[in-house]
């Protein structure tokens, strides 16, 4: 399933809702969008992964790095996705 990234602004916060399968090139695009949003003055950015159906380990590492650098909050992570991010974090 192709990845779809939607940007939504609500309550002074920017949300990126991700749907479908996420691979490294998708995660890199998402990181670019987040950086552009942050550089334009938006300080509160959330990535919503509730509708994500697949996340590879390389993408998990990108998400984890963005979260650990304080660039984003991540919401909507189902159990198996949290496990993938935890594995990527231990491998980094």
Buried (B, 14 or more C-beta within 10 A) or exposed (E): EEBEBEEEEEEEEBBBBBBBBBBBEBBEBBBEBBEEBBEEEBEEBBBBBEEBEBBBEBBBBBBBBBBEEEBBBBEBBEEEBBEBBEBBBEEE
